[in-house]
């Protein structure tokens, strides 16, 4: 604990927010030994005393902080120490110290064992042990989550009650980030072992809310952080508003996981209402800008505002770190369907080259669209259906069929060749095309029969959507295409 | 509030060089749980303009043509009508034509 506080003091003296946050980061995979030594530095009482001494009485190392603030930090580090204990136990690094007696959920054990089967009867000790162990593992990440939530509350209190300054906000980031991870682990853990345990003890059991119980609670806590940042009225240079995008990004991730993207829209509304007195978006770190723009873009995408979505996603794409392949892949997953609808463009082989996953997702579809291959398009859409639906791009991609059809009709037009221009002028493309030709092309490309009425209907739709210019002379069975720009934007 | 550090937390921005390996570690620890379509945390908080994708594209441009333009291409085939599909189409259209003349 001493060494931890030493780090705290160094970071505090130089006002290095990220270093400070590091002292509260339970990065077990990279730092297990150090975290263990912090945890083992004492028991509940001695750690409490140590911290009191270090923060309040130790005048020699008194930092330039009010006693009010010192109390705040003291409480934070005590909560952190307690949370560490839970984390190390859940990670399986603290086996020796796990005692049933210490466990907050010990009543579970009692109630499981005692009502039906008194300890003294038929149950062998082995089966009781097994039961106990199960309960311990079952609830361990939930305990971690609860302990970490307590720490988060302490940190929030630091800002509301203990005069913490805004350069310390990376501590809030760490708190929020890990809280969300632990909430998800707790939910996953409850999902994987023994739902029946839970059902046994709750009358009003609802499996859906139960599944995301911790994460939903987490969303509420993150909202507190969001409001803590948003509501700060201090001048910008010392405002917690600098934490706003980090908080929002955590909220977005959480809401998406909870499948309530609509709640993200609320956040955006609140944000745009207060945008006037917010720091410039460009002055936030790029990691926050890119993440925010990605989610803002996806939200617009889900509402079918494709042009807006394209704007946000393009910005995210351009600002993204060039080495962050996975994130670029995610941005493109939505940007590609946007492009297809807004500008009718497709990703080039060069764009897709570094992303095999995107190639698998889009290449077949893109080829079919380009060729005007209706059957190929249908197949590609069907093959990718599960993945497309999961990524919520199926309906958007389906609209690519129009583009495929447009390309097919365009081919018919081009295959029609040229005829003599009026009054011996230059040759012009043939613009009077029999519906039967279009029908033949669609039949061939689609691989199934289609009657003329249906073809005319498709053609009428193309004209309506401004993908083709002209009119249908129904009685005479002709389509008369515009002489200049029969297929807008495609050079003919 | 001392003015030595602005609240913009960019003290780490000078370490982006070794970003790759760290990232893969992140995905391993958190990845087990996270749904695969979740936007990942960046290993560094901020990076200079030279390390953005935009700069990356321009870098390519310098060495060969206008790269940014090549990333998106028109959705229609150029007028190269020699592929199988077009040939087949022409055959079909000829049949239509023949049927009409009969």
Interface residues (C-beta under 8 A of the other chain):
Chain A: X14 X15 X16 X17 X18 X19 X29 X30 X165 X166 X167 X169 X170 X177 X181 X184 X185 X188 X237 X238 X239 X242 X249 X253 X256 X257 X279 X283 X284 X285 X286 X287 X288 X290 X291 X294 X295 X317 X318 X319 X320 X321 X322 X323 X324 X326 X327 X328 X330 X333 X339 X340 X343 X344 X345 X346 X347 X348 X350 X351 X366 X369 X370 X371 X372 X373 X390 X391 X403 X406 X407 X410 X411 X412 X414 X415 X416 X434 X436 X437 X440 X441 X443 X444 X445 X487 X490
Chain B: X1 X2 X3 X4 X5 X6 X7 X8 X9 X10 X11 X12 X13 X16 X19 X20 X23 X25 X27 X28 X29 X30 X33 X34 X35 X37 X38 X39 X40 X41 X42 X44 X45 X46 X47 X51 X52 X53 X54 X55 X56 X67 X70 X71 X72 X73 X74 X75 X76 X77 X79 X81 X83 X85 X86 X88 X89 X90 X92 X93 X95 X96 X99 X100
